[in-house]
Amino acid sequence: MTILWPAFGMFFLTLVVALALVIKRFGAVSQRRVNPEFYKLYRDGQEPEDVAVYTRHLTNLFEQPILFYAVIAMSYATGLANGAMVWVAWAYVVARVMHSGVHLFGNNVLVRVRVFALSWVALTALWVMLGLRMA
C-alpha cells in the first residue's frame, strides 16, 4: 500500500501548480495584461510569458506523469511493489518537485533539463523494476 503515497505526492504537486496558474491568470486579467476573451478558445491574443510558463508546466504534469501513475497502479494491483520501488517512486516525485521549482522560479534551462532527465531515470527504473518482478 505504501507504493500509493508517491501518487498522492504527484497529485498535490499538480494541485499546487493548478492553483498557482489560476492565481496567475486572474492576476493577469485583473491587471489587463490579457483579455479574458483569450481564454474562450486560446486563440485570440496571447498569454503573458509569466502566465504561459505556468500553463505549459501544468500541461507537462499531465504528460510524463501519466506513465508514473500507470506504473504505480500496476505495481499495486499486481502486489509486486517492494520497498525499493517505493523509494524510487519518491525519488521521482522529488525530481518532479525540483523540476517544477526550476521551471516556475527562474527557468534555468540547463538545470531544468538535468532534473527532468533525472525524473526519467527514476521513471524508467520503476518500469524496469516492475518488469523484472513480473518475469
N, CA, C and O atoms as a GROMACS GRO file, in nm:
protein
  540
    1MET      N    1   0.081  -0.120   0.000
    1MET     CA    2   0.000   0.000   0.000
    1MET      C    3   0.086   0.127   0.000
    1MET      O    4   0.042   0.231  -0.049
    2THR      N    5   0.207   0.120   0.054
    2THR     CA    6   0.292   0.239   0.060
    2THR      C    7   0.332   0.289  -0.079
    2THR      O    8   0.371   0.405  -0.093
    3ILE      N    9   0.322   0.204  -0.180
    3ILE     CA   10   0.354   0.247  -0.317
    3ILE      C   11   0.256   0.353  -0.366
    3ILE      O   12   0.286   0.426  -0.460
    4LEU      N   13   0.139   0.362  -0.304
    4LEU     CA   14   0.039   0.460  -0.347
    4LEU      C   15   0.069   0.602  -0.298
    4LEU      O   16   0.025   0.698  -0.360
    5TRP      N   17   0.143   0.617  -0.189
    5TRP     CA   18   0.169   0.750  -0.134
    5TRP      C   19   0.242   0.843  -0.230
    5TRP      O   20   0.208   0.961  -0.236
    6PRO      N   21   0.340   0.796  -0.306
    6PRO     CA   22   0.403   0.888  -0.403
    6PRO      C   23   0.304   0.943  -0.507
    6PRO      O   24   0.320   1.055  -0.554
    7ALA      N   25   0.202   0.864  -0.541
    7ALA     CA   26   0.100   0.915  -0.634
    7ALA      C   27   0.025   1.033  -0.572
    7ALA      O   28  -0.009   1.128  -0.642
    8PHE      N   29   0.001   1.026  -0.441
    8PHE     CA   30  -0.061   1.139  -0.372
    8PHE      C   31   0.033   1.260  -0.378
    8PHE      O   32  -0.013   1.374  -0.394
    9GLY      N   33   0.162   1.237  -0.365
    9GLY     CA   34   0.258   1.346  -0.376
    9GLY      C   35   0.251   1.414  -0.511
    9GLY      O   36   0.252   1.537  -0.519
   10MET      N   37   0.242   1.334  -0.617
   10MET     CA   38   0.231   1.393  -0.752
   10MET      C   39   0.099   1.467  -0.768
   10MET      O   40   0.094   1.573  -0.830
   11PHE      N   41  -0.008   1.411  -0.712
   11PHE     CA   42  -0.137   1.480  -0.719
   11PHE      C   43  -0.128   1.617  -0.653
   11PHE      O   44  -0.174   1.716  -0.710
   12PHE      N   45  -0.069   1.623  -0.535
   12PHE     CA   46  -0.061   1.751  -0.464
   12PHE      C   47   0.029   1.850  -0.536
   12PHE      O   48   0.002   1.970  -0.536
   13LEU      N   49   0.136   1.802  -0.598
   13LEU     CA   50   0.219   1.891  -0.680
   13LEU      C   51   0.135   1.950  -0.794
   13LEU      O   52   0.139   2.070  -0.819
   14THR      N   53   0.059   1.865  -0.861
   14THR     CA   54  -0.026   1.910  -0.972
   14THR      C   55  -0.131   2.008  -0.923
   14THR      O   56  -0.159   2.108  -0.989
   15LEU      N   57  -0.189   1.980  -0.807
   15LEU     CA   58  -0.289   2.070  -0.750
   15LEU      C   59  -0.229   2.207  -0.718
   15LEU      O   60  -0.292   2.309  -0.748
   16VAL      N   61  -0.111   2.210  -0.660
   16VAL     CA   62  -0.046   2.337  -0.627
   16VAL      C   63  -0.018   2.418  -0.753
   16VAL      O   64  -0.043   2.538  -0.757
   17VAL      N   65   0.033   2.352  -0.857
   17VAL     CA   66   0.062   2.422  -0.982
   17VAL      C   67  -0.068   2.472  -1.046
   17VAL      O   68  -0.072   2.583  -1.099
   18ALA      N   69  -0.173   2.391  -1.042
   18ALA     CA   70  -0.302   2.433  -1.098
   18ALA      C   71  -0.357   2.555  -1.024
   18ALA      O   72  -0.406   2.649  -1.087
   19LEU      N   73  -0.350   2.554  -0.894
   19LEU     CA   74  -0.398   2.670  -0.816
   19LEU      C   75  -0.312   2.794  -0.843
   19LEU      O   76  -0.364   2.904  -0.854
   20ALA      N   77  -0.182   2.774  -0.853
   20ALA     CA   78  -0.093   2.887  -0.885
   20ALA      C   79  -0.127   2.944  -1.023
   20ALA      O   80  -0.123   3.065  -1.042
   21LEU      N   81  -0.160   2.857  -1.118
   21LEU     CA   82  -0.198   2.903  -1.252
   21LEU      C   83  -0.327   2.986  -1.246
   21LEU      O   84  -0.337   3.090  -1.311
   22VAL      N   85  -0.423   2.941  -1.170
   22VAL     CA   86  -0.548   3.018  -1.155
   22VAL      C   87  -0.518   3.156  -1.099
   22VAL      O   88  -0.570   3.256  -1.149
   23ILE      N   89  -0.436   3.162  -0.997
   23ILE     CA   90  -0.399   3.291  -0.937
   23ILE      C   91  -0.328   3.378  -1.039
   23ILE      O   92  -0.357   3.498  -1.050
   24LYS      N   93  -0.233   3.318  -1.114
   24LYS     CA   94  -0.160   3.396  -1.216
   24LYS      C   95  -0.255   3.448  -1.324
   24LYS      O   96  -0.243   3.564  -1.366
   25ARG      N   97  -0.348   3.365  -1.368
   25ARG     CA   98  -0.442   3.408  -1.472
   25ARG      C   99  -0.534   3.518  -1.423
   25ARG      O  100  -0.555   3.617  -1.493
   26PHE      N  101  -0.589   3.503  -1.304
   26PHE     CA  102  -0.675   3.608  -1.250
   26PHE      C  103  -0.597   3.738  -1.235
   26PHE      O  104  -0.649   3.846  -1.264
   27GLY      N  105  -0.474   3.728  -1.190
   27GLY     CA  106  -0.390   3.847  -1.176
   27GLY      C  107  -0.366   3.915  -1.310
   27GLY      O  108  -0.374   4.037  -1.321
   28ALA      N  109  -0.335   3.835  -1.410
   28ALA     CA  110  -0.308   3.892  -1.543
   28ALA      C  111  -0.432   3.958  -1.601
   28ALA      O  112  -0.422   4.064  -1.664
   29VAL      N  113  -0.549   3.897  -1.581
   29VAL     CA  114  -0.673   3.957  -1.631
   29VAL      C  115  -0.705   4.085  -1.553
   29VAL      O  116  -0.740   4.186  -1.613
   30SER      N  117  -0.692   4.080  -1.422
   30SER     CA  118  -0.725   4.199  -1.341
   30SER      C  119  -0.628   4.314  -1.368
   30SER      O  120  -0.665   4.430  -1.354
   31GLN      N  121  -0.504   4.282  -1.406
   31GLN     CA  122  -0.406   4.385  -1.440
   31GLN      C  123  -0.415   4.425  -1.588
   31GLN      O  124  -0.336   4.506  -1.636
   32ARG      N  125  -0.511   4.368  -1.658
   32ARG     CA  126  -0.534   4.395  -1.801
   32ARG      C  127  -0.414   4.362  -1.889
   32ARG      O  128  -0.390   4.426  -1.991
   33ARG      N  129  -0.339   4.260  -1.847
   33ARG     CA  130  -0.226   4.214  -1.928
   33ARG      C  131  -0.271   4.109  -2.030
   33ARG      O  132  -0.198   4.076  -2.123
   34VAL      N  133  -0.392   4.058  -2.010
   34VAL     CA  134  -0.450   3.964  -2.106
   34VAL      C  135  -0.601   3.986  -2.106
   34VAL      O  136  -0.662   4.011  -2.002
   35ASN      N  137  -0.659   3.978  -2.223
   35ASN     CA  138  -0.803   3.992  -2.239
   35ASN      C  139  -0.868   3.861  -2.195
   35ASN      O  140  -0.827   3.754  -2.241
   36PRO      N  141  -0.968   3.866  -2.109
   36PRO     CA  142  -1.033   3.742  -2.065
   36PRO      C  143  -1.093   3.662  -2.180
   36PRO      O  144  -1.111   3.540  -2.168
   37GLU      N  145  -1.123   3.728  -2.291
   37GLU     CA  146  -1.174   3.658  -2.409
   37GLU      C  147  -1.073   3.557  -2.463
   37GLU      O  148  -1.111   3.460  -2.528
   38PHE      N  149  -0.946   3.580  -2.436
   38PHE     CA  150  -0.841   3.488  -2.481
   38PHE      C  151  -0.870   3.346  -2.432
   38PHE      O  152  -0.845   3.249  -2.504
   39TYR      N  153  -0.923   3.333  -2.313
   39TYR     CA  154  -0.943   3.202  -2.252
   39TYR      C  155  -1.063   3.126  -2.305
   39TYR      O  156  -1.085   3.011  -2.266
   40LYS      N  157  -1.141   3.187  -2.393
   40LYS     CA  158  -1.253   3.114  -2.455
   40LYS      C  159  -1.201   3.003  -2.545
   40LYS      O  160  -1.243   2.888  -2.534
   41LEU      N  161  -1.109   3.037  -2.636
   41LEU     CA  162  -1.057   2.939  -2.732
   41LEU      C  163  -0.904   2.934  -2.736
   41LEU      O  164  -0.846   2.857  -2.813
   42TYR      N  165  -0.839   3.015  -2.654
   42TYR     CA  166  -0.692   3.022  -2.652
   42TYR      C  167  -0.635   3.054  -2.791
   42TYR      O  168  -0.531   3.001  -2.830
   43ARG      N  169  -0.705   3.141  -2.864
   43ARG     CA  170  -0.661   3.176  -2.998
   43ARG      C  171  -0.633   3.324  -3.014
   43ARG      O  172  -0.528   3.362  -3.065
   44ASP      N  173  -0.726   3.405  -2.972
   44ASP     CA  174  -0.718   3.548  -2.998
   44ASP      C  175  -0.636   3.615  -2.891
   44ASP      O  176  -0.682   3.632  -2.778
   45GLY      N  177  -0.515   3.653  -2.924
   45GLY     CA  178  -0.426   3.717  -2.829
   45GLY      C  179  -0.321   3.619  -2.779
   45GLY      O  180  -0.294   3.516  -2.841
   46GLN      N  181  -0.262   3.655  -2.668
   46GLN     CA  182  -0.152   3.573  -2.615
   46GLN      C  183  -0.144   3.592  -2.464
   46GLN      O  184  -0.164   3.702  -2.413
   47GLU      N  185  -0.113   3.484  -2.395
   47GLU     CA  186  -0.092   3.494  -2.251
   47GLU      C  187   0.041   3.562  -2.224
   47GLU      O  188   0.136   3.544  -2.300
   48PRO      N  189   0.048   3.641  -2.118
   48PRO     CA  190   0.179   3.695  -2.079
   48PRO      C  191   0.276   3.580  -2.049
   48PRO      O  192   0.234   3.473  -2.005
   49GLU      N  193   0.403   3.603  -2.073
   49GLU     CA  194   0.504   3.498  -2.059
   49GLU      C  195   0.504   3.435  -1.920
   49GLU      O  196   0.518   3.313  -1.907
   50ASP      N  197   0.490   3.516  -1.816
   50ASP     CA  198   0.494   3.462  -1.679
   50ASP      C  199   0.376   3.370  -1.650
   50ASP      O  200   0.385   3.281  -1.566
   51VAL      N  201   0.265   3.391  -1.720
   51VAL     CA  202   0.148   3.304  -1.704
   51VAL      C  203   0.162   3.182  -1.795
   51VAL      O  204   0.128   3.071  -1.755
   52ALA      N  205   0.212   3.202  -1.914
   52ALA     CA  206   0.230   3.093  -2.010
   52ALA      C  207   0.322   2.984  -1.956
   52ALA      O  208   0.304   2.866  -1.987
   53VAL      N  209   0.421   3.022  -1.877
   53VAL     CA  210   0.511   2.923  -1.816
   53VAL      C  211   0.431   2.829  -1.725
   53VAL      O  212   0.453   2.708  -1.727
   54TYR      N  213   0.341   2.884  -1.648
   54TYR     CA  214   0.258   2.801  -1.559
   54TYR      C  215   0.163   2.714  -1.640
   54TYR      O  216   0.141   2.597  -1.607
   55THR      N  217   0.106   2.769  -1.747
   55THR     CA  218   0.018   2.693  -1.834
   55THR      C  219   0.092   2.574  -1.892
   55THR      O  220   0.043   2.461  -1.888
   56ARG      N  221   0.210   2.600  -1.946
   56ARG     CA  222   0.289   2.492  -2.006
   56ARG      C  223   0.330   2.390  -1.902
   56ARG      O  224   0.330   2.270  -1.930
   57HIS      N  225   0.364   2.436  -1.783
   57HIS     CA  226   0.408   2.343  -1.680
   57HIS      C  227   0.293   2.253  -1.633
   57HIS      O  228   0.313   2.134  -1.610
   58LEU      N  229   0.175   2.310  -1.620
   58LEU     CA  230   0.060   2.228  -1.580
   58LEU      C  231   0.033   2.122  -1.687
   58LEU      O  232   0.006   2.006  -1.655
   59THR      N  233   0.040   2.161  -1.813
   59THR     CA  234   0.023   2.064  -1.922
   59THR      C  235   0.127   1.953  -1.910
   59THR      O  236   0.095   1.835  -1.927
   60ASN      N  237   0.250   1.991  -1.880
   60ASN     CA  238   0.357   1.893  -1.864
   60ASN      C  239   0.328   1.793  -1.752
   60ASN      O  240   0.368   1.677  -1.761
   61LEU      N  241   0.257   1.837  -1.649
   61LEU     CA  242   0.224   1.747  -1.538
   61LEU      C  243   0.114   1.647  -1.574
   61LEU      O  244   0.079   1.561  -1.493
   62PHE      N  245   0.061   1.657  -1.696
   62PHE     CA  246  -0.034   1.558  -1.746
   62PHE      C  247   0.026   1.478  -1.861
   62PHE      O  248  -0.047   1.407  -1.931
   63GLU      N  249   0.156   1.488  -1.881
   63GLU     CA  250   0.223   1.413  -1.988
   63GLU      C  251   0.302   1.298  -1.926
   63GLU      O  252   0.246   1.191  -1.904
   64GLN      N  253   0.429   1.317  -1.899
   64GLN     CA  254   0.514   1.212  -1.844
   64GLN      C  255   0.456   1.148  -1.717
   64GLN      O  256   0.462   1.025  -1.705
   65PRO      N  257   0.401   1.224  -1.624
   65PRO     CA  258   0.349   1.162  -1.502
   65PRO      C  259   0.240   1.056  -1.524
   65PRO      O  260   0.216   0.973  -1.436
   66ILE      N  261   0.174   1.058  -1.639
   66ILE     CA  262   0.075   0.954  -1.667
   66ILE      C  263   0.142   0.816  -1.661
   66ILE      O  264   0.083   0.720  -1.612
   67LEU      N  265   0.263   0.808  -1.712
   67LEU     CA  266   0.338   0.682  -1.707
   67LEU      C  267   0.374   0.646  -1.563
   67LEU      O  268   0.382   0.528  -1.528
   68PHE      N  269   0.396   0.747  -1.480
   68PHE     CA  270   0.424   0.725  -1.339
   68PHE      C  271   0.300   0.667  -1.270
   68PHE      O  272   0.309   0.567  -1.198
   69TYR      N  273   0.185   0.730  -1.292
   69TYR     CA  274   0.063   0.681  -1.230
   69TYR      C  275   0.033   0.538  -1.275
   69TYR      O  276  -0.014   0.456  -1.195
   70ALA      N  277   0.060   0.509  -1.401
   70ALA     CA  278   0.034   0.374  -1.452
   70ALA      C  279   0.122   0.270  -1.384
   70ALA      O  280   0.073   0.165  -1.342
   71VAL      N  281   0.251   0.298  -1.370
   71VAL     CA  282   0.340   0.200  -1.308
   71VAL      C  283   0.308   0.185  -1.159
   71VAL      O  284   0.321   0.076  -1.104
   72ILE      N  285   0.266   0.292  -1.096
   72ILE     CA  286   0.225   0.284  -0.955
   72ILE      C  287   0.101   0.195  -0.943
   72ILE      O  288   0.097   0.105  -0.859
   73ALA      N  289   0.001   0.220  -1.027
   73ALA     CA  290  -0.123   0.141  -1.021
   73ALA      C  291  -0.096  -0.006  -1.052
   73ALA      O  292  -0.150  -0.094  -0.987
   74MET      N  293  -0.013  -0.032  -1.153
   74MET     CA  294   0.018  -0.170  -1.188
   74MET      C  295   0.097  -0.240  -1.078
   74MET      O  296   0.073  -0.358  -1.049
   75SER      N  297   0.189  -0.168  -1.016
   75SER     CA  298   0.266  -0.225  -0.906
   75SER      C  299   0.176  -0.262  -0.789
   75SER      O  300   0.192  -0.368  -0.728
   76TYR      N  301   0.082  -0.175  -0.761
   76TYR     CA  302  -0.010  -0.200  -0.651
   76TYR      C  303  -0.106  -0.314  -0.686
   76TYR      O  304  -0.126  -0.406  -0.606
   77ALA      N  305  -0.165  -0.307  -0.806
   77ALA     CA  306  -0.266  -0.406  -0.846
   77ALA      C  307  -0.209  -0.548  -0.852
   77ALA      O  308  -0.278  -0.645  -0.820
   78THR      N  309  -0.084  -0.560  -0.892
   78THR     CA  310  -0.023  -0.692  -0.902
   78THR      C  311   0.037  -0.738  -0.769
   78THR      O  312   0.074  -0.855  -0.754
   79GLY      N  313   0.046  -0.647  -0.674
   79GLY     CA  314   0.108  -0.682  -0.545
   79GLY      C  315   0.258  -0.698  -0.554
   79GLY      O  316   0.320  -0.758  -0.466
   80LEU      N  317   0.318  -0.646  -0.661
   80LEU     CA  318   0.462  -0.665  -0.683
   80LEU      C  319   0.548  -0.550  -0.634
   80LEU      O  320   0.670  -0.555  -0.646
   81ALA      N  321   0.486  -0.446  -0.580
   81ALA     CA  322   0.565  -0.333  -0.529
   81ALA      C  323   0.648  -0.378  -0.411
   81ALA      O  324   0.604  -0.458  -0.329
   82ASN      N  325   0.769  -0.326  -0.403
   82ASN     CA  326   0.854  -0.354  -0.287
   82ASN      C  327   0.912  -0.223  -0.235
   82ASN      O  328   0.886  -0.117  -0.291
   83GLY      N  329   0.988  -0.231  -0.128
   83GLY     CA  330   1.043  -0.112  -0.066
   83GLY      C  331   1.130  -0.030  -0.159
   83GLY      O  332   1.126   0.093  -0.157
   84ALA      N  333   1.210  -0.098  -0.241
   84ALA     CA  334   1.297  -0.026  -0.334
   84ALA      C  335   1.214   0.055  -0.434
   84ALA      O  336   1.251   0.167  -0.468
   85MET      N  337   1.105  -0.001  -0.479
   85MET     CA  338   1.018   0.070  -0.573
   85MET      C  339   0.956   0.193  -0.507
   85MET      O  340   0.940   0.297  -0.571
   86VAL      N  341   0.921   0.181  -0.381
   86VAL     CA  342   0.864   0.295  -0.309
   86VAL      C  343   0.967   0.408  -0.302
   86VAL      O  344   0.933   0.524  -0.325
   87TRP      N  345   1.091   0.375  -0.271
   87TRP     CA  346   1.197   0.477  -0.265
   87TRP      C  347   1.219   0.542  -0.401
   87TRP      O  348   1.234   0.664  -0.409
   88VAL      N  349   1.220   0.463  -0.506
   88VAL     CA  350   1.240   0.518  -0.640
   88VAL      C  351   1.120   0.604  -0.680
   88VAL      O  352   1.136   0.708  -0.746
   89ALA      N  353   1.001   0.562  -0.641
   89ALA     CA  354   0.881   0.642  -0.671
   89ALA      C  355   0.889   0.778  -0.602
   89ALA      O  356   0.856   0.880  -0.661
   90TRP      N  357   0.934   0.778  -0.475
   90TRP     CA  358   0.951   0.906  -0.406
   90TRP      C  359   1.061   0.989  -0.471
   90TRP      O  360   1.051   1.111  -0.478
   91ALA      N  361   1.166   0.923  -0.520
   91ALA     CA  362   1.273   0.996  -0.590
   91ALA      C  363   1.217   1.064  -0.714
   91ALA      O  364   1.254   1.176  -0.746
   92TYR      N  365   1.126   0.996  -0.784
   92TYR     CA  366   1.061   1.055  -0.900
   92TYR      C  367   0.983   1.180  -0.858
   92TYR      O  368   0.994   1.284  -0.923
   93VAL      N  369   0.906   1.170  -0.750
   93VAL     CA  370   0.826   1.283  -0.704
   93VAL      C  371   0.918   1.400  -0.667
   93VAL      O  372   0.890   1.515  -0.703
   94VAL      N  373   1.024   1.372  -0.596
   94VAL     CA  374   1.119   1.477  -0.559
   94VAL      C  375   1.178   1.543  -0.684
   94VAL      O  376   1.190   1.665  -0.690
   95ALA      N  377   1.214   1.462  -0.782
   95ALA     CA  378   1.268   1.518  -0.907
   95ALA      C  379   1.166   1.606  -0.976
   95ALA      O  380   1.201   1.711  -1.031
   96ARG      N  381   1.040   1.566  -0.973
   96ARG     CA  382   0.935   1.647  -1.036
   96ARG      C  383   0.909   1.776  -0.958
   96ARG      O  384   0.880   1.880  -1.018
   97VAL      N  385   0.917   1.770  -0.827
   97VAL     CA  386   0.905   1.892  -0.746
   97VAL      C  387   1.020   1.987  -0.778
   97VAL      O  388   1.001   2.107  -0.795
   98MET      N  389   1.141   1.931  -0.787
   98MET     CA  390   1.257   2.013  -0.823
   98MET      C  391   1.239   2.072  -0.962
   98MET      O  392   1.268   2.190  -0.984
   99HIS      N  393   1.190   1.992  -1.056
   99HIS     CA  394   1.165   2.039  -1.193
   99HIS      C  395   1.065   2.155  -1.192
   99HIS      O  396   1.084   2.254  -1.261
  100SER      N  397   0.960   2.141  -1.112
  100SER     CA  398   0.861   2.249  -1.102
  100SER      C  399   0.925   2.375  -1.046
  100SER      O  400   0.902   2.485  -1.098
  101GLY      N  401   1.004   2.360  -0.942
  101GLY     CA  402   1.070   2.476  -0.883
  101GLY      C  403   1.161   2.547  -0.981
  101GLY      O  404   1.158   2.669  -0.992
  102VAL      N  405   1.240   2.469  -1.054
  102VAL     CA  406   1.332   2.529  -1.152
  102VAL      C  407   1.253   2.596  -1.264
  102VAL      O  408   1.284   2.708  -1.305
  103HIS      N  409   1.150   2.528  -1.315
  103HIS     CA  410   1.075   2.580  -1.428
  103HIS      C  411   0.997   2.706  -1.392
  103HIS      O  412   0.991   2.801  -1.470
  104LEU      N  413   0.937   2.706  -1.273
  104LEU     CA  414   0.848   2.817  -1.237
  104LEU      C  415   0.918   2.933  -1.167
  104LEU      O  416   0.863   3.043  -1.161
  105PHE      N  417   1.038   2.908  -1.115
  105PHE     CA  418   1.109   3.013  -1.041
  105PHE      C  419   1.251   3.027  -1.096
  105PHE      O  420   1.347   2.980  -1.034
  106GLY      N  421   1.264   3.091  -1.208
  106GLY     CA  422   1.395   3.117  -1.264
  106GLY      C  423   1.414   3.056  -1.402
  106GLY      O  424   1.473   3.119  -1.490
  107ASN      N  425   1.366   2.936  -1.421
  107ASN     CA  426   1.366   2.868  -1.550
  107ASN      C  427   1.504   2.857  -1.613
  107ASN      O  428   1.522   2.888  -1.731
  108ASN      N  429   1.602   2.813  -1.535
  108ASN     CA  430   1.734   2.783  -1.588
  108ASN      C  431   1.723   2.655  -1.669
  108ASN      O  432   1.708   2.547  -1.611
  109VAL      N  433   1.729   2.665  -1.801
  109VAL     CA  434   1.701   2.552  -1.889
  109VAL      C  435   1.801   2.438  -1.868
  109VAL      O  436   1.761   2.321  -1.872
  110LEU      N  437   1.927   2.468  -1.847
  110LEU     CA  438   2.028   2.363  -1.828
  110LEU      C  439   1.999   2.283  -1.701
  110LEU      O  440   2.006   2.160  -1.703
  111VAL      N  441   1.968   2.350  -1.594
  111VAL     CA  442   1.933   2.281  -1.468
  111VAL      C  443   1.802   2.205  -1.487
  111VAL      O  444   1.788   2.091  -1.443
  112ARG      N  445   1.707   2.270  -1.553
  112ARG     CA  446   1.576   2.208  -1.573
  112ARG      C  447   1.586   2.077  -1.651
  112ARG      O  448   1.521   1.979  -1.615
  113VAL      N  449   1.664   2.075  -1.756
  113VAL     CA  450   1.675   1.954  -1.838
  113VAL      C  451   1.745   1.842  -1.759
  113VAL      O  452   1.712   1.725  -1.775
  114ARG      N  453   1.839   1.878  -1.674
  114ARG     CA  454   1.907   1.777  -1.592
  114ARG      C  455   1.811   1.714  -1.492
  114ARG      O  456   1.810   1.593  -1.473
  115VAL      N  457   1.731   1.797  -1.428
  115VAL     CA  458   1.634   1.746  -1.330
  115VAL      C  459   1.527   1.664  -1.402
  115VAL      O  460   1.483   1.561  -1.351
  116PHE      N  461   1.486   1.710  -1.519
  116PHE     CA  462   1.387   1.636  -1.597
  116PHE      C  463   1.443   1.500  -1.637
  116PHE      O  464   1.372   1.399  -1.632
  117ALA      N  465   1.570   1.497  -1.676
  117ALA     CA  466   1.634   1.369  -1.711
  117ALA      C  467   1.639   1.277  -1.589
  117ALA      O  468   1.620   1.156  -1.602
  118LEU      N  469   1.665   1.334  -1.474
  118LEU     CA  470   1.666   1.255  -1.350
  118LEU      C  471   1.529   1.192  -1.325
  118LEU      O  472   1.520   1.077  -1.282
  119SER      N  473   1.424   1.266  -1.352
  119SER     CA  474   1.289   1.210  -1.333
  119SER      C  475   1.266   1.094  -1.431
  119SER      O  476   1.201   0.996  -1.396
  120TRP      N  477   1.319   1.106  -1.554
  120TRP     CA  478   1.308   0.997  -1.650
  120TRP      C  479   1.385   0.874  -1.604
  120TRP      O  480   1.340   0.761  -1.624
  121VAL      N  481   1.500   0.895  -1.544
  121VAL     CA  482   1.578   0.782  -1.491
  121VAL      C  483   1.498   0.709  -1.384
  121VAL      O  484   1.490   0.586  -1.386
  122ALA      N  485   1.439   0.784  -1.293
  122ALA     CA  486   1.359   0.722  -1.187
  122ALA      C  487   1.238   0.650  -1.245
  122ALA      O  488   1.206   0.538  -1.204
  123LEU      N  489   1.171   0.713  -1.340
  123LEU     CA  490   1.053   0.652  -1.401
  123LEU      C  491   1.090   0.524  -1.475
  123LEU      O  492   1.021   0.423  -1.465
  124THR      N  493   1.198   0.530  -1.549
  124THR     CA  494   1.244   0.411  -1.622
  124THR      C  495   1.281   0.300  -1.524
  124THR      O  496   1.251   0.183  -1.547
  125ALA      N  497   1.348   0.337  -1.415
  125ALA     CA  498   1.385   0.238  -1.313
  125ALA      C  499   1.261   0.171  -1.256
  125ALA      O  500   1.261   0.050  -1.234
  126LEU      N  501   1.155   0.246  -1.233
  126LEU     CA  502   1.031   0.187  -1.182
  126LEU      C  503   0.975   0.083  -1.278
  126LEU      O  504   0.935  -0.025  -1.236
  127TRP      N  505   0.972   0.117  -1.407
  127TRP     CA  506   0.920   0.024  -1.506
  127TRP      C  507   1.008  -0.100  -1.517
  127TRP      O  508   0.957  -0.212  -1.530
  128VAL      N  509   1.139  -0.082  -1.513
  128VAL     CA  510   1.230  -0.196  -1.520
  128VAL      C  511   1.212  -0.284  -1.395
  128VAL      O  512   1.207  -0.406  -1.405
  129MET      N  513   1.204  -0.222  -1.280
  129MET     CA  514   1.186  -0.299  -1.156
  129MET      C  515   1.057  -0.380  -1.160
  129MET      O  516   1.055  -0.497  -1.122
  130LEU      N  517   0.948  -0.317  -1.206
  130LEU     CA  518   0.822  -0.388  -1.215
  130LEU      C  519   0.833  -0.503  -1.316
  130LEU      O  520   0.786  -0.614  -1.291
  131GLY      N  521   0.894  -0.474  -1.430
  131GLY     CA  522   0.909  -0.578  -1.531
  131GLY      C  523   0.989  -0.698  -1.480
  131GLY      O  524   0.954  -0.813  -1.507
  132LEU      N  525   1.096  -0.670  -1.408
  132LEU     CA  526   1.179  -0.779  -1.354
  132LEU      C  527   1.100  -0.859  -1.249
  132LEU      O  528   1.114  -0.981  -1.240
  133ARG      N  529   1.020  -0.792  -1.170
  133ARG     CA  530   0.941  -0.862  -1.069
  133ARG      C  531   0.829  -0.943  -1.133
  133ARG      O  532   0.786  -1.045  -1.078
  134MET      N  533   0.781  -0.899  -1.247
  134MET     CA  534   0.677  -0.973  -1.318
  134MET      C  535   0.734  -1.098  -1.386
  134MET      O  536   0.665  -1.199  -1.402
  135ALA      N  537   0.859  -1.090  -1.425
  135ALA     CA  538   0.921  -1.201  -1.502
  135ALA      C  539   0.938  -1.327  -1.419
  135ALA      O  540   0.988  -1.428  -1.469
   0.00000   0.00000   0.00000
